[in-house]
Amino acid sequence: MQQQLGAAKPIFIVGCGHSGTSVLLAILDSHSQIQAIGEETQILQYETNPTIIRWKLHQRVKRFTKARWIEKTPRHVHHIEKIIRIFPEAKIIIMLRDGRDVACSIRRRYGDFEQGTQRWINDNEAALPYWQHPQTYILKLEDLQVNTAQILQQLMQFLEVPFEEEMLTFHEQKRFFYDQKISYSKGDTGENQHSQRRNWQINQPLKKSTSRWQEEMSEAEKDIFKAKAQYLLEQFGYATNSNW
């Protein structure tokens, strides 16, 4: 069955990078009715013409065999209004993760903790105006890790497709979204290593916790994060005060 763009409600995953967007893409791709575009198109970042956006995405999904398609580009979090305008039937999942862990993860990739902190602020500030929008769903990575089945059941209600048990064993179906092999990498020595690590991650069982900041953050980094992002940490429920 060829997918007709617009015939079904498209799904977009957005949010700050290093917040679990790739893992969620793999989980949803394991559903019998949802098929993932296995790369970040970034199309909303560089293209402004709605007709061209629709056409280019159609070229990617026209041979899909499932009823719904899903696209994941984290930085599309800055283009939620455009998604809603061009795809009025779209469902948008906004991924959220503890900013301290995000900043540590981005530091591992780029070597700059402050850069990671600022990106977490910028990306999540961009999403905030849409938290109550009927086409968006806020998904905390930590909730998904701890209460996987329950959270997925709630998410599938939002997406208007039934929950399937196979989603809990998504990693048993091998995927090559980011690399042609599945092998472990620290992901901290260039883009090729990062792509290899991402592809390894989406082929592993969902971890129950990815918290790393308690062990990795220096006192100086804690001071940076508190000064810049403590207000969001508290707003999102990751802390009640700065005594951490």
Wavefront OBJ file of the C-alpha trace (Angstrom):
o trace
v 0.000 0.000 0.000
v 1.577 3.267 -1.076
v 1.395 6.032 1.480
v -0.510 9.112 0.310
v 0.850 12.187 2.044
v -1.957 13.810 3.987
v -4.190 10.724 3.855
v -3.240 9.896 7.437
v -2.079 12.039 10.333
v 1.714 12.438 10.155
v 3.732 12.268 13.361
v 6.691 14.482 14.227
v 9.158 14.016 17.094
v 10.890 17.219 18.195
v 12.768 18.472 21.248
v 16.252 19.180 22.445
v 18.825 16.782 21.039
v 20.110 14.061 23.383
v 16.643 13.749 24.943
v 15.721 10.275 23.684
v 14.200 11.232 20.343
v 16.005 8.456 18.437
v 14.936 5.753 20.868
v 11.326 6.915 20.710
v 11.485 6.855 16.909
v 12.628 3.229 17.011
v 9.894 2.288 19.491
v 7.150 3.819 17.358
v 8.613 2.313 14.186
v 8.008 -1.122 15.709
v 4.246 -0.483 15.606
v 2.347 -2.205 12.810
v 0.722 1.062 11.700
v 3.672 3.491 11.987
v 6.743 3.704 9.757
v 9.733 5.916 10.456
v 11.712 8.079 8.095
v 15.070 6.695 9.160
v 16.999 9.954 9.003
v 16.602 13.525 10.151
v 15.235 15.418 7.149
v 15.848 18.883 8.702
v 13.499 20.109 5.991
v 11.670 22.660 8.122
v 14.969 24.347 8.962
v 15.955 25.205 5.398
v 12.739 25.131 3.346
v 9.950 27.702 3.591
v 7.667 26.770 0.711
v 4.846 24.536 2.063
v 4.294 22.865 -1.317
v 7.957 21.889 -1.579
v 7.988 20.624 2.014
v 4.982 18.412 1.361
v 6.441 17.171 -1.920
v 9.875 16.354 -0.496
v 8.387 14.433 2.408
v 6.065 12.640 0.009
v 9.089 11.457 -1.963
v 10.466 9.875 1.200
v 7.282 8.103 2.278
v 5.463 7.278 -0.962
v 6.622 3.651 -0.895
v 5.965 3.125 2.803
v 3.729 0.155 3.540
v 2.244 1.313 6.869
v -0.702 3.648 7.406
v 1.142 6.404 9.305
v 4.585 7.948 8.858
v 6.799 9.579 11.464
v 9.638 12.076 11.087
v 12.206 12.973 13.736
v 14.395 16.071 13.628
v 14.978 17.482 17.120
v 15.634 21.030 15.899
v 12.200 21.125 14.312
v 11.185 22.134 17.831
v 11.810 25.660 16.549
v 9.278 25.134 13.759
v 6.226 23.732 15.539
v 4.031 26.526 14.202
v 5.130 25.636 10.670
v 4.341 21.953 11.205
v 0.834 22.797 12.432
v 0.233 25.213 9.556
v 1.454 22.874 6.809
v 0.126 19.652 8.347
v -3.063 20.597 10.228
v -3.697 16.934 11.091
v -0.183 16.340 12.455
v 0.581 14.885 15.864
v 3.706 16.357 17.474
v 5.633 14.676 20.295
v 7.865 17.021 22.267
v 10.589 15.058 24.047
v 11.909 16.327 27.377
v 14.858 15.174 29.485
v 16.589 16.467 32.610
v 18.733 19.319 31.324
v 21.677 18.356 33.501
v 21.911 15.024 31.720
v 21.418 16.677 28.335
v 24.215 19.167 29.000
v 26.562 16.348 30.054
v 25.678 14.340 26.946
v 26.226 17.293 24.622
v 29.509 18.041 26.383
v 30.628 14.503 25.588
v 29.866 15.087 21.904
v 31.123 18.650 21.476
v 33.329 19.232 24.512
v 31.351 22.241 25.724
v 29.076 21.970 28.780
v 27.856 25.566 28.542
v 26.849 24.996 24.923
v 24.779 22.010 26.006
v 23.108 24.020 28.762
v 22.212 26.856 26.411
v 20.840 24.500 23.778
v 18.599 22.849 26.372
v 17.290 26.284 27.345
v 16.761 27.503 23.776
v 15.070 24.351 22.492
v 12.737 23.971 25.445
v 11.871 27.678 25.506
v 10.836 27.292 21.863
v 8.495 24.428 22.779
v 6.857 26.013 25.819
v 4.223 28.054 23.939
v 2.871 24.797 22.468
v 2.670 22.685 25.621
v -1.098 23.084 25.828
v -1.754 22.800 22.108
v -4.112 19.914 21.226
v -1.697 18.629 18.583
v 1.259 18.262 20.953
v 2.186 15.680 23.582
v 4.920 16.285 26.155
v 6.897 13.118 26.851
v 9.562 12.959 29.550
v 12.274 10.430 28.779
v 12.489 9.537 32.476
v 8.777 8.654 32.617
v 9.144 6.492 29.523
v 12.068 4.656 31.114
v 10.383 3.984 34.453
v 6.784 3.302 33.359
v 7.298 2.204 29.781
v 4.062 0.340 29.092
v 1.832 2.874 30.837
v 3.420 5.866 29.114
v 3.266 4.200 25.714
v -0.395 3.375 26.216
v -1.089 7.034 26.966
v 0.991 8.153 23.996
v -0.827 5.824 21.626
v -4.160 7.245 22.748
v -2.874 10.665 21.720
v -1.700 9.258 18.360
v -5.055 7.506 17.918
v -3.642 4.056 17.268
v -3.824 1.022 19.571
v -0.956 0.095 21.865
v 0.937 -3.038 20.802
v 3.045 -5.243 23.073
v 5.702 -5.488 20.368
v 6.649 -1.914 21.147
v 8.168 -3.117 24.415
v 10.608 -5.336 22.497
v 11.374 -2.856 19.722
v 15.112 -3.592 19.945
v 14.631 -7.151 18.686
v 14.040 -5.763 15.188
v 17.368 -4.495 13.919
v 17.438 -0.947 12.539
v 20.102 0.927 10.613
v 18.834 4.496 10.729
v 22.210 6.134 11.339
v 24.887 3.589 10.463
v 25.313 0.426 8.415
v 26.432 -1.621 11.405
v 25.434 -2.141 15.011
v 28.476 -1.737 17.225
v 29.172 0.172 20.417
v 30.866 3.551 20.321
v 31.383 6.241 22.944
v 30.292 8.731 20.296
v 32.731 11.436 21.401
v 35.258 11.526 18.570
v 33.410 13.044 15.614
v 30.157 12.720 13.732
v 30.845 9.215 12.424
v 31.363 7.932 15.955
v 28.236 9.761 17.091
v 26.162 8.193 14.307
v 27.533 4.770 15.193
v 26.610 5.289 18.847
v 23.087 6.442 17.996
v 22.524 3.395 15.817
v 23.801 1.138 18.592
v 21.483 2.820 21.110
v 18.301 2.299 19.094
v 19.066 -1.417 18.913
v 19.342 -1.850 22.702
v 16.576 -2.373 25.281
v 15.276 0.843 26.801
v 17.377 1.711 29.844
v 15.600 2.286 33.146
v 17.728 5.357 33.765
v 20.193 7.480 31.826
v 20.984 9.831 34.681
v 24.618 10.820 34.531
v 24.945 14.304 35.960
v 25.457 13.139 39.579
v 28.724 11.496 38.568
v 29.854 13.674 35.675
v 29.121 17.301 36.554
v 31.871 19.301 38.196
v 31.062 21.947 40.801
v 31.860 24.632 38.235
v 29.424 23.064 35.778
v 26.741 22.891 38.438
v 27.206 26.606 39.033
v 26.868 27.299 35.302
v 23.683 25.268 35.025
v 22.108 26.796 38.129
v 22.833 30.309 36.930
v 21.437 29.729 33.461
v 18.785 27.007 33.639
v 17.627 26.405 37.213
v 14.293 28.120 36.502
v 13.453 25.586 33.772
v 14.681 22.678 35.865
v 12.155 23.624 38.532
v 9.408 24.450 36.037
v 9.730 20.993 34.481
v 9.738 19.279 37.875
v 13.322 18.040 37.896
v 14.209 19.998 41.032
v 12.434 21.958 43.744
v 15.374 24.216 44.603
v 19.057 24.725 43.787
v 20.351 22.502 46.603
v 21.498 19.654 44.390
l 1 2 3 4 5 6 7 8 9 10 11 12 13 14 15 16 17 18 19 20 21 22 23 24 25 26 27 28 29 30 31 32 33 34 35 36 37 38 39 40 41 42 43 44 45 46 47 48 49 50 51 52 53 54 55 56 57 58 59 60 61 62 63 64 65 66 67 68 69 70 71 72 73 74 75 76 77 78 79 80 81 82 83 84 85 86 87 88 89 90 91 92 93 94 95 96 97 98 99 100 101 102 103 104 105 106 107 108 109 110 111 112 113 114 115 116 117 118 119 120 121 122 123 124 125 126 127 128 129 130 131 132 133 134 135 136 137 138 139 140 141 142 143 144 145 146 147 148 149 150 151 152 153 154 155 156 157 158 159 160 161 162 163 164 165 166 167 168 169 170 171 172 173 174 175 176 177 178 179 180 181 182 183 184 185 186 187 188 189 190 191 192 193 194 195 196 197 198 199 200 201 202 203 204 205 206 207 208 209 210 211 212 213 214 215 216 217 218 219 220 221 222 223 224 225 226 227 228 229 230 231 232 233 234 235 236 237 238 239 240 241 242 243 244
